[in-house]
Amino acid sequence: MTAPDPRLRRFALLALAAVALGVAATQLSPRSEARSLAPPRPVHPVRLAAPAVVEPASRVIELQAQVQGRLARVTKESGDPIRRGELLAELENSVERANVALRRAELARAEAVLSRLEGGAREEDRRTATADLERAEAALEAAKIDLERAQTLVARGVRPAHALDAARATHAMRRAERDAARARRDRLAAGERPEVLSEARAEVERARAALALAEAQLAQTRILSPVDGFCVYRYREPGEVVGRQSDTLPVLSVAGVGVLCLRAEVDAADVGRVHVGQRVHATAPAYPGQTFSGTVQKLEPTLGRKNFRTGRPTEKIDTKVLEVVVALDPGQNLPLGLETTCLFLEGPDNAARQEEGRRGQGNLR
């Protein structure tokens, strides 16, 4: 068998290369050409990166019992919605409730006594006192007539001397009865004395203060919601004793309703590179390949120490930081307490701010 001519082999290779180029040319569409010629999308560079943690619209509020006692009930579970002023938990408080009922009864009695004293005597009592005075005056007039008659008869010797003594005694008794009836009539007409009214008013105030104290003691056995939001976590169960001085575990933790936030900690040296309204992208190791967006909502007014650690070898522990609150865009749900990394973007507004800053420095010079 003879070996193939080398010229034929080269010709075959060139033909195969030409066919491959033709196929590639036919598969290249105008759309792909336009895509390759289109300018790249503008990407705002990252200006600053800082660690952050996911928080609710308001900071998490831990609720503890104000007094020591045994939990009677806890009305909410983790994730349940709550309203401001709603009862979340209650201690056993039968003694406090009985004390409130007792103080209310004492206040009602004191107010009734004061009302009776301020209103004075009833009309029937005043009419009765007037009638008693008229009867006493009539009896006194009759005793006066008998005394005068007895004086005349004794002087004539018709009656013995002791009859005059008896008439005088009767007249003195009727006069005393008249004076007592007049004093009672005048007292009912004038009402109670000022010092008696003052004492009754003071008793009402004392009863009101006692009721307020009892109600405050009862309120200390109840845990009410301070915000409209949801229950973040329920730590305790009915039957547990809470409120001890050494007890640091809360009964529940709650948070206000609203969009989620990121609380980032920016190093003190970088605070000038962050401002309200700046766009932010956030990433989390728990969600690889996903980016969460938001806007800087608030910068805390003072610097402070770090509140959480990322565990990275390059992390600075002793530096001061500024807490920056980033409001996430609506519709983005992340678990509370999740550690993230905030990427503060360099947008057009940032360039304008830098230009204004440079102009201001030039004017100062």
Order of alpha helices (4+ residues) and beta strands (2+ residues): alpha-alpha-beta-beta-beta-beta-beta-alpha-alpha-alpha-alpha-beta-beta-beta-beta-beta-beta-beta-beta-beta-alpha
